Amino acid sequence: MSQGQYLKLILANQPFLLPSPACYCTESRHRLLPPEQGHSGIVAWHHVQQQRWPVVALSTPDLPFTGTWSQVVFLNSQHHPVGLACEQLSEVADENALEVRPLGVIGSRIEGGPLISGLAMLEDSAIFILDAQRLLARLLQSVRRFQKRESS
């Protein structure tokens, strides 16, 4: 990943910022393999050497998955990176143009706490900043559910 502070991603037609240090790499959808039938939550696999990295579609009542995605951002995880399917990804070109404000606890209908850690102003628009640790935890929950179903 680049040395910039944030990656801008589009989920459910909404822009979000993700701190770049949490990102391991990005990949295009066309370089990934589709999942086996019936594996909900995991939308693709990225085969790297002897490993396969799951790509998860985040879907919540607040942020429904649209089914349209073209890129993946892989987040660092203990065992292997885990990917988040995104409609679009781009680096924030002018870090100086960001006005970042941390937020206190935000109410959310998402289990396990809010995924939002702050707010940034970019190009006259307010954009939520995703909490990378909570996002990774949410993606890993989806992977564990898949692994549980696969082993049953």
C-alpha positions as CSV (number, residue, x, y, z in Angstrom):
1,M,0.0,0.0,0.0
2,S,1.0,3.6,-0.5
3,Q,2.2,5.9,2.2
4,G,-1.0,8.0,2.2
5,Q,-3.1,8.3,5.3
6,Y,-6.5,7.2,3.9
7,L,-8.0,5.1,1.2
8,K,-11.4,6.2,0.0
9,L,-13.9,3.4,-0.6
10,I,-17.4,3.3,-1.8
11,L,-19.8,0.8,-0.1
12,A,-23.5,0.8,-0.8
13,N,-23.1,3.9,-2.9
14,Q,-21.6,5.8,0.1
15,P,-18.1,7.1,0.4
16,F,-16.0,6.1,3.5
17,L,-12.3,6.6,4.5
18,L,-10.2,3.7,5.8
19,P,-6.8,4.4,7.4
20,S,-4.1,3.2,5.0
21,P,-1.9,1.5,7.6
22,A,-4.7,-1.1,8.1
23,C,-4.6,-2.0,4.4
24,Y,-2.4,-4.8,3.3
25,C,-3.1,-4.5,-0.5
26,T,-5.8,-3.9,-3.0
27,E,-7.0,-6.1,-5.9
28,S,-9.3,-6.0,-8.9
29,R,-12.3,-8.3,-8.9
30,H,-11.3,-9.8,-12.3
31,R,-8.2,-11.3,-10.6
32,L,-10.2,-13.2,-8.0
33,L,-12.0,-16.6,-8.1
34,P,-15.7,-16.8,-7.4
35,P,-16.8,-18.8,-4.3
36,E,-18.3,-22.2,-4.4
37,Q,-22.1,-22.1,-4.6
38,G,-24.0,-21.6,-1.3
39,H,-21.2,-19.8,0.6
40,S,-23.0,-16.7,1.7
41,G,-21.0,-13.8,3.0
42,I,-17.8,-14.7,1.0
43,V,-18.1,-13.3,-2.5
44,A,-14.6,-14.3,-3.8
45,W,-11.3,-15.9,-3.0
46,H,-7.8,-14.6,-3.7
47,H,-5.3,-17.4,-4.1
48,V,-1.8,-16.4,-3.1
49,Q,0.9,-19.1,-3.0
50,Q,-0.6,-21.9,-0.9
51,Q,-3.2,-19.7,0.8
52,R,-6.6,-18.5,-0.1
53,W,-7.8,-15.2,1.2
54,P,-11.5,-14.6,1.6
55,V,-13.3,-11.6,0.2
56,V,-16.3,-10.6,2.3
57,A,-19.3,-8.4,1.4
58,L,-20.2,-6.2,4.3
59,S,-24.0,-6.0,4.7
60,T,-25.8,-4.5,7.6
61,P,-29.2,-2.8,8.1
62,D,-27.4,0.6,7.8
63,L,-25.3,-0.4,4.9
64,P,-26.9,-3.1,2.6
65,F,-24.6,-4.8,0.2
66,T,-25.6,-3.8,-3.4
67,G,-24.0,-6.8,-5.1
68,T,-22.0,-4.4,-7.3
69,W,-18.3,-4.4,-6.6
70,S,-15.2,-4.1,-8.7
71,Q,-12.3,-3.9,-6.2
72,V,-11.1,-5.3,-2.9
73,V,-9.1,-3.9,-0.1
74,F,-7.4,-6.6,2.0
75,L,-6.9,-5.8,5.7
76,N,-4.1,-7.1,7.8
77,S,-5.1,-10.1,10.0
78,Q,-3.1,-12.4,12.2
79,H,-3.4,-15.5,10.0
80,H,-4.0,-14.1,6.5
81,P,-5.4,-10.9,5.0
82,V,-9.2,-10.6,4.7
83,G,-10.7,-8.7,1.8
84,L,-13.6,-6.2,1.8
85,A,-15.6,-6.0,-1.5
86,C,-15.9,-2.4,-2.6
87,E,-17.7,-0.6,-5.4
88,Q,-14.7,1.7,-5.9
89,L,-11.3,2.4,-4.3
90,S,-9.0,5.4,-4.6
91,E,-6.3,7.0,-2.6
92,V,-7.0,10.4,-1.1
93,A,-4.8,12.5,-3.3
94,D,-4.4,15.6,-1.1
95,E,-4.1,14.6,2.5
96,N,-3.9,18.4,3.4
97,A,-7.4,18.8,2.0
98,L,-8.8,16.6,4.8
99,E,-10.2,18.0,8.0
100,V,-10.5,15.0,10.3
101,R,-12.5,15.1,13.5
102,P,-12.7,12.1,15.9
103,L,-16.1,11.2,17.1
104,G,-17.2,10.0,20.5
105,V,-19.3,6.8,20.8
106,I,-21.8,6.7,17.9
107,G,-25.1,4.8,18.1
108,S,-25.4,2.1,15.5
109,R,-27.6,-0.9,14.8
110,I,-24.5,-2.8,13.8
111,E,-23.6,-5.6,16.3
112,G,-20.3,-5.3,18.1
113,G,-20.2,-1.5,18.2
114,P,-20.0,1.2,15.6
115,L,-17.8,0.9,12.6
116,I,-17.3,4.7,12.5
117,S,-14.4,6.3,14.3
118,G,-14.4,9.8,12.9
119,L,-15.6,12.3,10.3
120,A,-13.6,14.0,7.6
121,M,-14.4,16.9,5.3
122,L,-13.2,16.3,1.8
123,E,-14.1,18.3,-1.3
124,D,-17.0,20.0,0.7
125,S,-18.5,16.6,1.6
126,A,-18.6,14.9,5.0
127,I,-17.2,11.4,4.9
128,F,-17.2,8.9,7.7
129,I,-13.9,7.2,8.7
130,L,-14.1,3.5,9.3
131,D,-12.6,2.0,12.5
132,A,-10.2,-0.5,11.0
133,Q,-10.1,-2.8,14.0
134,R,-13.9,-3.1,14.2
135,L,-14.2,-3.5,10.5
136,L,-11.6,-6.4,10.5
137,A,-13.5,-8.0,13.4
138,R,-16.7,-7.8,11.5
139,L,-15.1,-9.4,8.4
140,L,-13.5,-12.1,10.5
141,Q,-17.0,-12.9,12.0
142,S,-18.2,-13.6,8.5
143,V,-15.2,-15.8,7.7
144,R,-15.7,-17.8,10.9
145,R,-19.4,-18.3,10.1
146,F,-18.4,-19.7,6.7
147,Q,-15.7,-22.0,8.2
148,K,-18.3,-23.3,10.8
149,R,-20.7,-24.1,8.0
150,E,-18.0,-25.7,5.9
151,S,-16.9,-28.0,8.7
152,S,-20.4,-29.1,9.5
